Amino acid sequence: MSERPDVSIVVPCYNAADTVHDTLASLRMQTHPNWEAICVDDGSTDSTGDLLDFAATEDERIRVVRAPHGGLASARNHAMPHVRSDRVVFLDADDVLRPNALDILFRAAKLAGPDSLVAAGAELLDRHARPLSIYRFPHVPRLTVPAVLRGCGLTVTTLIPRRLLGDAPFDASIPICEDTDFWLRLADRGAECLTVPRVIFGRRLRSDSLGRKLDQRFASARQIMERWLPRLPDPADGNDVLRRLACNCSVMALAAGETDSPWRFFDGLPVPEPPDLFTHVLAHALYWGIAIVRGAEGLTWRRHAMHWLPSVRRWLSTGPLTAHAVPALAALDELIERLDESWQRSRTVLSRRTDVHRAVVYGLGRNAAELLELLRSEGAPTGLELSGADDHVDQQVFHLLDLGRDDPRRWSSWPKGTIVLVTPNDAEAMCRTLIHAGGRPDEDFLCLTRQPQIAGAGPGRMSS
């Protein structure tokens, strides 16, 4: 292997015989071929080592490093002396890259510059690696200590400049949540980060032994966070950070079936009275915590919301968050509807309108990123052309989303064969633009979130 690789992919492996084949297969399917994989056998006691050795004989881009068992942080650190490229991606041995993952990251890296991180989204997979059509995107307008403490959604499956990592980027003394400590230290050093609203890998969910690990996870994360809380601009925000952590751990305990003190993570934390932003924090914790735990068995909000919601009501009525139950359930209902019904409505109209050959996604925020993933992965109608429009973002966003650019404000009449999918939560001005161009609500364009009331729209023109 003489050519210097563009990227080194570090794969820590501990007793990963059941999953690492899929992980390495996803590397070999990359459309960007100039990579190396450094697979660290972290003292495995199953056949992981043999599988890695065989993979290395099949593909010279794969190299194997042996290490005594020390956990994820230690295994990743062991790979560092063997890295040959200027950029690194960490990939767990039960996750899989999409075939175009490296191409997406490097296309964005050209915009970000050589010293910036490039982060992208993930799709949740069940324990058999089957996709769940549930997507998580990082939200990092700027990589700062407060952003990481509040939860910015970064994962280590990020394109990272080698010079930012040093010889031992992870603290091997931290038993769990070492990623949080890693991001906090990078943020403190002023690292820049560009986020790409595309999914590049699948994260396999594993619920085994989750209950026993939650107390360790909470204690480790709290210890890490409390070291950094003095860096928050308002000291009162520290309780908000710890409540977010307590929410996530409590919901995962409940979703995993715990009945003995699942709310214990709130002990000693003040809970604000509603109305408060904490209500929305709780709603998101309920959505994602249950999705992550139950998703391992292939269960999703899309198919099981009606079965799960009674349990959620019971949980909230018996714990310390009773006062937040009604507003949190309302926010949870809105979240479920936004993430599911928008796709169902789009699919229904697109399948009905056989004359449509082009769909314009209007408004390129997080709602649009989810919708585009669904259109691309679950199968838009054959031959449907996708393009984008946004009144406020620059060309870089269209480039990152791999979309052509359109502008409905310049349409003198409605383009033949075109349907527009409007994604922002506040879309009244956009709907007015589309009506002015001759569009018919629910026929030529769909407002996929909150339905705006357009005064003077006339019969059939968003009047109800």
Summary of the structure (lengths in Angstrom):
residues: 464
radius of gyration: 23.3
end to end distance: 65.1
largest distance: 72.2
contacts: 1479
relative contact order: 0.08
helix: 44%
strand: 17%
